[in-house]
Amino acid sequence: MGFMLPAAARATITRMSTAFYTHRECALHDMGPGHPESPARLAAIEAHLRSTGLDAQLEWREAPHVEVSALLRAHGADHVHSLWALLQELQEQRTFRALDPDTTACPQTAAAVSRAAGAAVAATDAVLDGEVDNAFCSVRPPGHHATRDRVMGFCFFNQVAIAARHALDVRGLERVAIIDFDVHHGNGTEDIVAGDGRILMCSFFQHPLYPYSGAVPSADNLLNMPVAPYSRGPAIRELVRQHWIPRLDGFAPQMLFLSAGFDAHRDDGLAQLGLVEDDYAWMTEELMAVAQRHCQGRLVSCLEGGYNLAALARSVAAHLRVLSRS
């Protein structure tokens, strides 16, 4: 018989309501054979959630399409309209187009990017409206390399920045925080939010590593923590304790947005950090505690990187177990 908490202790555990936003169209975006940002990523996550029974603890929701007005809160108008026109053209002509050395659009990309950004906005509204306590957006393509006016690094539109600006500009919050724990610097998010005093962005990332930026933050509202290759969980946990948490507590955000990349895992071949599932669970617990202290628990997490399918699936599950307290 396995270990079981005493009844009194079990009674003190509160189960959170966690929405899980996704859509089958997010899996249709395909940048070609062998590309690490593949449709298999979402399939691996969902298969693992079902095999472990964690799927039953989540409130599954379909990601809606995004409104263009939401994109314009984070991206320049010329960029939004030109990129959207191009994606529609590729959809109609059933053709592919390389937009940078790492990023290719296919006929299904328009629907995928619309659903990915739409999920982040819908999750923000659901949390702020009290429908759910928190939310995870299992969507692709990722977003945190997408700058105000540029597609790059697998990313087209910046979901987290779009959601944060929606919370501020549409829903009336005064302060939000973005926490980016992807192994790569979220240069696109930094480009969009730098100098916006309503947003605090905290991140760690391997340095040097693509996109070879972030060692010197570009504004006072950015807390960038570059870490050396082969750093492991204890070093990252100390960084979070000593730097992120005090800065977040001082800022007292009203909502947290997570750029949840899982490519700092020790099994991920695109980088050289050494995190494991327990590290992601610990980090989620720390951020949940911040959200409870300052945000009425309000938190939206959006999938970014993570390219070893097994490690990605296990790490997302560890993240979701904490979010849902199941």
Rosetta blueprint (number, residue, H / E / L):
1 M L
2 G L
3 F L
4 M L
5 L L
6 P L
7 A H
8 A H
9 A H
10 R H
11 A H
12 T L
13 I L
14 T L
15 R L
16 M L
17 S L
18 T E
19 A E
20 F E
21 Y E
22 T E
23 H L
24 R H
25 E H
26 C H
27 A H
28 L L
29 H L
30 D L
31 M L
32 G L
33 P L
34 G L
35 H L
36 P L
37 E L
38 S L
39 P L
40 A H
41 R H
42 L H
43 A H
44 A H
45 I H
46 E H
47 A H
48 H H
49 L H
50 R H
51 S H
52 T H
53 G L
54 L H
55 D H
56 A H
57 Q H
58 L L
59 E E
60 W E
61 R E
62 E E
63 A L
64 P L
65 H L
66 V L
67 E L
68 V H
69 S H
70 A H
71 L H
72 L L
73 R L
74 A L
75 H L
76 G L
77 A H
78 D H
79 H H
80 V H
81 H H
82 S H
83 L H
84 W H
85 A H
86 L H
87 L H
88 Q H
89 E H
90 L H
91 Q H
92 E H
93 Q H
94 R L
95 T L
96 F L
97 R E
98 A E
99 L E
100 D E
101 P L
102 D L
103 T E
104 T E
105 A E
106 C L
107 P L
108 Q L
109 T H
110 A H
111 A H
112 A H
113 V H
114 S H
115 R H
116 A H
117 A H
118 G H
119 A H
120 A H
121 V H
122 A H
123 A H
124 T H
125 D H
126 A H
127 V H
128 L H
129 D L
130 G L
131 E L
132 V L
133 D L
134 N E
135 A E
136 F E
137 C E
138 S L
139 V L
140 R L
141 P L
142 P L
143 G L
144 H L
145 H L
146 A L
147 T L
148 R L
149 D L
150 R L
151 V L
152 M E
153 G L
154 F L
155 C E
156 F L
157 F L
158 N L
159 Q H
160 V H
161 A H
162 I H
163 A H
164 A H
165 R H
166 H H
167 A H
168 L H
169 D H
170 V L
171 R L
172 G L
173 L L
174 E L
175 R L
176 V E
177 A E
178 I E
179 I E
180 D E
181 F L
182 D L
183 V L
184 H L
185 H L
186 G L
187 N H
188 G H
189 T H
190 E H
191 D H
192 I H
193 V H
194 A L
195 G L
196 D L
197 G L
198 R L
199 I E
200 L E
201 M E
202 C E
203 S E
204 F E
205 F E
206 Q E
207 H L
208 P L
209 L L
210 Y L
211 P L
212 Y L
213 S L
214 G L
215 A L
216 V L
217 P L
218 S L
219 A L
220 D L
221 N L
222 L E
223 L E
224 N E
225 M E
226 P E
227 V E
228 A L
229 P L
230 Y L
231 S L
232 R E
233 G H
234 P H
235 A H
236 I H
237 R H
238 E H
239 L H
240 V H
241 R H
242 Q H
243 H H
244 W H
245 I H
246 P H
247 R H
248 L H
249 D H
250 G H
251 F H
252 A L
253 P L
254 Q L
255 M L
256 L E
257 F E
258 L E
259 S E
260 A E
261 G L
262 F L
263 D L
264 A L
265 H E
266 R L
267 D L
268 D L
269 G L
270 L L
271 A L
272 Q L
273 L L
274 G E
275 L E
276 V L
277 E H
278 D H
279 D H
280 Y H
281 A H
282 W H
283 M H
284 T H
285 E H
286 E H
287 L H
288 M H
289 A H
290 V H
291 A H
292 Q H
293 R H
294 H H
295 C L
296 Q L
297 G L
298 R L
299 L E
300 V E
301 S E
302 C E
303 L E
304 E L
305 G L
306 G L
307 Y L
308 N L
309 L H
310 A H
311 A H
312 L H
313 A H
314 R H
315 S H
316 V H
317 A H
318 A H
319 H H
320 L H
321 R H
322 V H
323 L H
324 S H
325 R L
326 S L
